[in-house]
Amino acid sequence: MDFREGEVLYFDKPLGWTSFKVVGHARYHICRRMKAKKLKVGHAGTLDPLATGVMIVCTGKATKRIEEFQYHTKEYIATIQLGATTPSYDLEHQIDAVYPTEHITRELVEEALKKFVGEIRQVPPAFSACMVNGKRAYDLARKGKEVELKPKPLVIDEIELLECNLPQIKVRVVCSKGTYIRALARDIGEALQSGAHLTALQRTRVGNVRVEDCLDPLKFREWIDSQEVETEENNRD
């Protein structure tokens, strides 16, 4: 493997890891194996710390392909708790409001989900990496400042109701770049005249890359030590 010329790696991001940590972990072990001091490494599409699943990591000259991978269709499995909201629309923050759920039925859920299929406009979460006047929205939100984000156009190809154990539902979502599943949970809650937040999220596919094709970062050291790798010493010969 020639990481300087460029390789594309697929990781199953663990719960609690930031996307930055996955990249740093991969870079550290690749550089160790290459006997190199530095290497360009980047990822194609951030996953929140509380999400798991497919992360594409590019090295060396392959980092030029990051934008290409970002435009690939993504698939998620999301667990949504109805009847309560949090400021971040997930479990990063405590519940800030509760809403009735007694009126919600499986039929109502299925009807509500249909409204989100196709081209929609979505307001990103305040706790997101969107830029507001040159600053990250989450930096402003964490300081308690009001964050006003404009709706963005995106496409949701499919939403399938996998489980309906009210007031909790599990859905499969196939969508375009830029979709915030946390914001989709918020909007589903509102469409049901209630509230909602994410309690679990897994990215199961990016393009043709499925989570079962991915490396476990915790086993990456063993994996890379078993590969034939171009080292800096080889390149100097």
Salt bridges, closest charged atoms under 4 A:
GLU5 OE2 - LYS61 NZ 2.95
ASP48 OD2 - ARG182 NE 2.82
GLU68 OE2 - ARG65 NH2 3.00
GLU75 OE2 - ARG172 NH1 2.96
GLU92 OE2 - ARG142 NH2 3.14
GLU110 OE2 - ARG106 NE 3.28
GLU111 OE2 - LYS114 NZ 3.00
GLU158 OE1 - ARG172 NH2 2.53
GLU160 OE1 - ARG172 NE 2.79
GLU163 OE2 - LYS170 NZ 3.80
ASP187 OD1 - ARG186 NE 2.73
ASP225 OD1 - ARG32 NH2 2.97
ASP225 OD1 - ARG33 NE 3.89
ASP225 OD2 - ARG221 NE 3.97
GLU232 OE2 - ARG4 NH2 2.64
